Amino acid sequence: MKKLLLAAAVVAFGLSNAQIAKGTTYVSGVVGYSSTEDNNDDTKVENFAVVPTVGYFVAPNLAVGLGVGYASASEKETFQNGFDKYTQSAFVVEPFVRKYWTLGDKLYIFGQLSVPMQFGNEKMEENLNNTTVSDKVNYNSFGVSIKPGLDYFLNKNWTIEATIGEFGYNTSKYDVDGAKNVNNFNFGLNLANVGIGVKYVFAK
């Protein structure tokens, strides 16, 4: 039992004395585009996002940062006499704090607490016999998210990181009279939801 507790303590507090120095800055972010077409029901779904991120270590192994960018999604269904289209676009802001624990000279685990926010709109468009009717509504979205992950330093400037699952809460408020908040909860280490990315570190 003592050996088990000792092993757990070693993992929790690190297998190495290596640390990411105070004053270190890094850049990363999300850039992505996807498009899916289903010719069976004549639908097309597109997603786009660009959210650059900057982090700064205010203490050894402790970083704060901010992501700012844009995200959009659309789904269009075409039929014989027209189409239906849904579009969502938003300005994205996500401040965060990230804590690292050392596993080796180049390998770290981390936990990230962030506050994702979106300020955008949703638009529904219906076209029938060349007559278009559209409806647009603005919304604000706020949340809290916790993500665990691993970070491996390829060298002093480049790292590969992976996040596994997410624990979080999000609420959206639509600018419509009488509209209620839409609340979403997301809890779980879903191994199918693994994010892989790279970042550049301005080593001191």
C-alpha positions in Angstrom: 0.0 0.0 0.0 2.8 2.4 0.8 4.5 1.7 -2.5 1.2 2.4 -4.3 0.8 5.7 -2.5 4.4 6.6 -3.3 3.9 5.8 -7.0 0.7 8.0 -7.1 2.6 10.9 -5.4 5.4 10.6 -8.0 2.9 10.8 -10.8 1.0 13.7 -9.2 4.0 15.8 -8.5 6.2 14.9 -11.5 8.9 12.5 -12.4 11.3 15.3 -13.2 12.4 18.7 -11.9 12.0 20.2 -15.4 9.6 23.2 -15.5 8.4 25.6 -18.1 9.9 28.9 -17.0 8.0 32.0 -15.8 7.9 34.6 -18.7 7.6 32.0 -21.5 5.1 32.8 -24.2 3.5 30.4 -26.7 1.1 30.7 -29.6 -1.3 28.1 -30.9 -4.9 28.0 -31.9 -7.6 26.4 -34.1 -7.8 26.6 -37.9 -10.2 24.3 -39.5 -12.7 23.7 -42.3 -14.9 20.8 -43.1 -17.5 20.1 -45.7 -19.9 17.1 -46.0 -22.3 16.5 -48.9 -25.0 13.8 -48.9 -26.4 13.3 -52.4 -29.1 11.0 -51.1 -31.0 13.8 -49.5 -29.2 16.7 -51.2 -27.8 18.3 -48.0 -24.5 20.0 -47.5 -22.9 20.9 -44.1 -19.9 23.2 -43.7 -18.0 24.2 -40.7 -15.2 26.8 -40.4 -13.2 28.2 -37.5 -10.1 30.3 -36.9 -9.2 31.0 -33.3 -5.5 32.0 -32.7 -4.4 31.6 -29.0 -1.6 33.3 -27.0 -0.4 31.9 -23.6 1.9 33.4 -21.1 3.5 31.7 -18.1 2.9 33.9 -15.0 4.7 31.3 -12.8 6.7 28.1 -13.5 4.2 25.6 -15.1 1.3 28.0 -14.8 0.0 29.9 -17.9 -2.8 32.3 -18.6 -4.0 33.2 -22.1 -6.6 34.2 -24.5 -8.1 32.9 -27.8 -9.9 35.3 -30.1 -11.4 34.4 -33.5 -14.4 33.5 -35.7 -16.5 30.4 -36.2 -19.3 29.5 -38.6 -21.5 26.6 -39.5 -24.1 26.1 -42.2 -26.5 23.4 -43.4 -28.3 23.5 -46.7 -31.0 21.1 -48.0 -31.9 21.4 -51.6 -35.2 20.2 -53.0 -37.1 20.4 -56.3 -38.6 23.8 -55.9 -36.0 25.5 -53.7 -34.0 25.0 -50.6 -33.8 25.5 -46.8 -30.6 26.9 -45.2 -29.4 27.3 -41.7 -26.4 29.5 -40.9 -24.6 30.3 -37.7 -21.7 32.7 -37.3 -20.0 34.1 -34.2 -17.1 36.1 -32.8 -15.3 33.9 -30.3 -13.4 34.9 -27.1 -11.9 32.4 -24.7 -9.7 33.4 -21.8 -8.1 30.5 -19.9 -5.7 29.4 -17.3 -3.6 26.2 -17.7 -1.6 24.3 -15.0 1.2 21.9 -16.0 2.6 18.9 -14.0 5.9 17.5 -15.1 6.1 13.8 -16.0 9.6 14.0 -17.7 12.1 16.3 -19.2 9.8 16.7 -22.3 6.4 15.3 -21.2 3.8 17.2 -19.2 0.2 16.7 -18.2 -2.1 19.7 -17.9 -5.5 20.9 -16.8 -7.1 23.9 -18.5 -9.9 26.0 -17.2 -11.4 28.3 -19.8 -14.4 30.6 -20.2 -15.6 30.3 -23.8 -17.8 33.1 -25.1 -19.6 33.6 -28.4 -21.3 36.7 -29.8 -23.1 35.9 -33.0 -26.3 35.2 -34.9 -28.3 32.4 -36.4 -30.2 32.7 -39.7 -32.9 30.5 -41.2 -33.6 30.9 -44.9 -36.3 29.3 -46.9 -36.6 29.5 -50.7 -39.6 28.2 -52.5 -40.3 28.8 -56.2 -37.7 31.6 -56.2 -39.3 33.3 -53.3 -37.0 33.7 -50.2 -38.1 34.2 -46.6 -35.5 34.6 -44.0 -35.3 35.1 -40.2 -32.2 36.2 -38.3 -31.7 36.2 -34.5 -28.7 37.3 -32.4 -27.4 35.4 -29.5 -24.7 35.4 -26.7 -23.2 32.3 -25.3 -21.1 31.9 -22.1 -19.6 28.8 -20.5 -17.0 27.2 -18.3 -14.9 24.3 -19.6 -12.2 22.1 -18.0 -10.0 20.0 -20.3 -7.2 17.6 -19.3 -4.4 16.9 -21.7 -0.8 15.9 -22.5 2.0 18.1 -23.9 5.2 16.8 -25.4 8.1 19.0 -26.3 9.7 18.0 -29.6 12.4 20.6 -29.0 12.6 23.9 -27.1 10.3 25.6 -29.6 7.7 23.1 -30.8 5.3 20.9 -28.9 2.5 18.5 -29.7 -0.4 18.5 -27.3 -3.5 16.3 -27.0 -6.8 17.0 -25.0 -9.0 14.2 -24.0 -12.7 14.9 -23.4 -14.2 17.9 -21.7 -16.1 18.8 -18.5 -18.2 21.9 -19.0 -21.3 24.0 -19.0 -22.6 26.4 -21.5 -25.7 28.7 -21.7 -27.0 30.6 -24.7 -29.3 33.6 -24.6 -31.3 34.5 -27.8 -32.4 38.1 -28.6 -36.0 37.1 -28.9 -38.9 38.3 -26.6 -39.8 35.5 -24.3 -36.9 33.2 -25.3 -35.4 31.1 -22.5 -31.8 30.3 -22.1 -30.5 27.1 -23.7 -28.2 25.2 -21.3 -25.8 22.5 -22.3 -23.8 20.2 -20.0 -20.8 18.1 -21.2 -19.0 15.7 -18.8 -16.8 12.8 -19.7 -13.4 11.5 -20.8 -14.6 10.5 -24.3 -11.7 8.7 -26.0 -13.4 9.4 -29.3 -13.1 13.2 -28.6 -9.4 13.7 -28.7 -7.9 17.0 -29.9 -4.4 17.0 -31.4 -2.5 20.3 -32.0 0.9 21.9 -32.1 2.1 25.1 -30.6 5.2 27.3 -30.9 7.0 28.3 -27.7 9.2 31.4 -27.5 11.8 29.7 -25.2 13.6 32.0 -22.8 
